[in-house]
Amino acid sequence: GAPSTEETFVYAKTLLSLMMKYKHPDGKFLIIGGGIANFTDVAATFTGLIKALEHFASDIKEHNIQIWIRRAGPNYVEGLRKVKAASDKLGLGLKVYGPETHITAVVPMALGLMSPLPEPDLSQACGPPTRKMIPVTGGKPTSSKPAPPPTKHTIVTATPETTSIVYGMQNRAVQGMLDFDFMCKRKKPSVEAMVFPFSGNHYVKFYWGTEEILMPVYTTTKEAVTKHSNVSVFINFASFRSVYETSMEAMSYPSIKTLGIIAEGVPEQQTRELIKTAEAKGVGMIGPATVGGIKPGCLRIGNTGGMLDNIVMSRLYRPGSVAYVSKSGGMSNELNNIVCRNSNGVYEGVAIGGDRYPGSRFLDHFLRYQDDSGAKVLLLLGEVGGMDEYDLVEAVKSGRITKPIIAWCVGTCASCFATEVQFGHAGAQARGDMETAAAKNKAMKEAGFHVPDSFDKLPEMIAKVYAQLVEEGVVVETPEGETPQVPMDYTWAKKLGMVRKPANFISSIADDRGEELKYCGVTISEVFSQEMGIGGVLSLLWFRRQLPRACTKFIEMILMVTADHGPAVSGAHNTIVTARAGKDLVSALCSGLLTIGPRFGGALDDAAKMFAAAHDSGVSAKDFIEKMKKTNQLIMGIGHRIKSLANPDQRVVIIKEYAKKHFKSTPTLDFALEVE
């Protein structure tokens, strides 16, 4: 996630170089497909892609490679606009699409299996879809079995009053949750406190709309739970190394009813122990390896739903009628988009995580949805591997679940490979015929699920089932209200080029904001590749340009001869005494530095000022000496107690001879020698 410009460039370059190895008589296709990102800056990654396209432009034309792009997420419009402009300039004929197009639609369009859709207007971001209300003709409801009595559920369904504790300093995720709360018109934030064991108790500032609020941060979970006893949700952002211990502790407090574990890579043995403990204590568990879940109008766990513009686009600020469960967090964003465009929106959505042993199963959530009157349509996005889908099949056959279920298992392409394929998730591998996506899709269809022929037909299936429920009066549509506005963060607005503000500090010599540190515009890699050395670096920082080699060596020589004045001078003496008194290194060094002045160290500075001013005034050396005598002033740099013309200081001799040899003119030095 969130690759840098350089990483994207290297990856795209590698892929394109492989495509160029052999020509195909019919040409080739490059599909650049991606879901709706949670927080990846699409424009930044596409800048790397553009560099790769420029690098291979002539080869792409020669090999007749057609490029089709579908991408969405933060700053996606700028990314698509940039890549489209680059395509027009290079003559590559790219086709680009955003979230208004289904995620896999570019594949059949590229292969000629369906007519290409018109490319979107990239002058502005794609807003929430405008849907017309379905006219109700008074159709009769289809005969369905009566709903069974509800049962107790381990995961407590969130309400607008549900609050949480977040483990870890996840300021960005917490701010996203608060922005969601404000947009949903909650009366108070859904996060009451944070836990961070590596610093003392303190407060952190967050925005609640345009106002700033303080949130307490505790060093222990015990203190946080004790002081916020009404909290029922614990969102654990700890790493896979410590998530077991922190989750076990959280479940030991009776007030915690739901636990979300975000970390990936949790050892399976630890996960199974966590699941066993959660079942024993009646705690609902989401994860590990999950982005979380979202219930519009009530609660958002972590980064679920992506950035605010995506929350608005998918209308996640108010409840709809479709409740879904997915294994993938990334694909849950895609489901939010699909559902919003083909129904009145999401009622609740959960990503249970892609590990082999998730903390909660599909069935746990679907039984909850069955017993929740607000969920009218149930949607499942399963995947190859595991047997959890068959539990749903049995629940439908037994009559425990009576609401319509739309379902699809991704990974049907696994049958195209000679051996079993391990997909991205740890649990996404078939370990038997029943675990294949095709077998599960077949079983669900036979059980009465609404199963499309392929994933790209899923939107049509949702629209069809939803329209039927509206006509039957099961779903009652209401006019869409006003889209809420939430203030945009300044840093993000600046990144999008929407605002500007004078900087508090400006450095004209160093910049470490980009991909690479720069000294006066020269990258650090260039500094080393050109072997500039210390003198070259100082010339960039002090003189704001790269001086000739003779000058940079002169700087280095000065540093070499003044590197150490020995232990007897006052600065060294003070440093030694302070260190012997038990003070730290910085304090001892400061003690020595504070003695620098006219009698120690400062003589060099004063000599330079004195000789330069005298030379510039046009006075002769003799007159200068007479003037200094009359005013009873010492001439700095002259009259060392040990060194003299007869016994010169070799440091002075070396520097003086180098300057006379390599510099065209040395007027100040010449004047000083005349005075001497």
C-alpha positions, 0 to 999 in steps of 0.5 A: 500500500501507498508505494512511492513515485520511485517504487511505482516507476521501478515496478512499472519499468520491470513489467514493461521490460518483460512485455517487450521481450517478445512480440505478439502478432495481435499486439498486447494489453496492459491492464492497470487496474486498482480498487478505490484506495483507502489512503494511497495518493493516486497522483503520486503513484501515477507520476512513477507510472508516467516516468515508465511510460515515457521511458518505453513510449517508442517500444509500446507503439512498436509492440502495439500495446494497448493500455487500459486504466481504472483507478480511484481513491485519494487524489485520483482525478489528478492522477488520471488527468496527468496520465491522460495528458502524458498519453496524449503527448506521447501518442499512446492512446490510453483509456482511463476510468475512475470509480464511476466504472466497475473495477474489472470493466476495463478487462472485457472492454480491452479484449473487445468483449463489450463496447468501450464506455465513454471516458469520464470527465476529469475536470472534477472528482466523481461525486455521489451518484444521482439515482432516481427513485424506483416507481412502486407499482404495488407488486405482490411480495414473493412468498417467503418463509417467516423469519425465525426468532432472533438469537443472541450475538457475540458482536454487538451491533453499533448504535449512534451512542457506541464508543471505543478505545483505540490502542496505538497512536493512530492519529490519522485513523482516529481523526478519520473516525471523528470526521465520519462521526461529525458527518453522521451528526453524532452527538459525541465522538465515537472514540473516548480515549487512546492507549499508548504505553511508550509515553506518559499520560497526556492529551492529543488535539483532534478536530470535531468539525471545525472545533478542536477537542482534547482526547486523553491518552493513557499508558495502560489499557486498565486505566483507560477502561476504568476511566471510560467504563461505558466503552464497549469497542476496543480497536487494537492497532498494535503490531503482530508482535504485541497484539496477542497480549494487548488483545487478551488484556482487553478481553479481560474487562467485562465492559469490552464487547467487540474487539477489532484487530487490525494487524496482519501476520498474527501467528495462527496459533495465537489467533486460535487462542484469541478466538477461543478466549473471545468465545468463552467471554462472549466477545465479538472479534473482527480480524486479524488482518482487517481494515475493520467495519462501518455502520453508516450513521453509527460507527466507523472502525479505523480507516474503513471506507477510505478518505472523506471524499470516498465516504461522501461518494459512497453515501456512507454518512447515512444508512441504506438497506444493503448489509455486506461481509467481505474478507478483503478491506480493499474490496469493501471500499469497492463494495461500498461504491457498487452498492451505492450506485445500484441501491439506496446504499450500505446499511452495514459492512464488515471486512472479517480479514483474509487470514486462515482463521478469522476472529468472526465468520460470515455466518456470525454477521449474517445471522446478525443481519438476519435479526436486524430489521434495518438490513433488507438485502444481504451481500457476500463477497467470499473468496477461494479457500476455506469452507465458511460459505457452506455454513451460510448455505446450511443456514439458508436451507434450514430456514435460519436465514430468510432474507435475500442473499447476493453472493460471489466468491472471487478467485474463479481464475484459479482454475486457469493455472496448472497448480494451486495458486496462493492469492494475496490473503493467507487463507486464499488458497483452495486445499480441496475441490470444495474450497474452489471459488467455482464450487462455492459459487455453484453450491450457493446458487443451488441453495437459492442465493442470487449468484451472478455469472461473473464478478462484473455482473454483480452490480446488475444483480444488486440492482435487480434484487433491490428493485424487486424489494422496492416494488414489493414494499420491503424497501421503502425509498426516501428522497436523498437529503443534502450531502453533508460538508466536513472541513478538509485538512489543510495539509491535504488541501494544500497537496491538492493545490486548493490552498496556499499559506506563507511558510513560517520558515524557509530554507534556501540551502537544504530541502528534505521534503521530496524523494531525496535530500537536496543541498541547494538543489543538488541531490544527496546521491549526486553529492556522493556520485560526484565525490564533492566531499566536505568542502563541496557540501559546505560550498553548497550550503554556505555559498549556495553554489558549487565552488571550483575544486581549489576552493573546496579543497581550501575549505577542507584544509582549513577544517583539517588544520583547525580540527583540534587546538590541543588540551591546553586552550581555554575551550578544551580546558572548560570542556574537560573540567565540565566532563570530569564534573559528571555532566553529559557530552552536550553540556560539556561541549557547550561549556567549552564553546561558550569561552570562544571570544576575543582571547580564544578563537575569536582572534581569527574572526577579528583579524579577518574583519580588521585587515579586510576593513583596513584594506577596503579603506585604502590605508597603507600598512604603515599608516594602519600600524601607526593608527592602531598604536595611537588608539592603543589597540591590539592587531589581531593575528599578530604577536603570538607568544611563541610563533613569529616570523623566525618561528612560523606556525606551519598551519599558517604557512600551509594555508598561506602558500596554498592560497597564493598558488591557487587563487588569482588574487589575495588582496586581504592576505597581501595586506596582512603580510605587509602589516606582519 
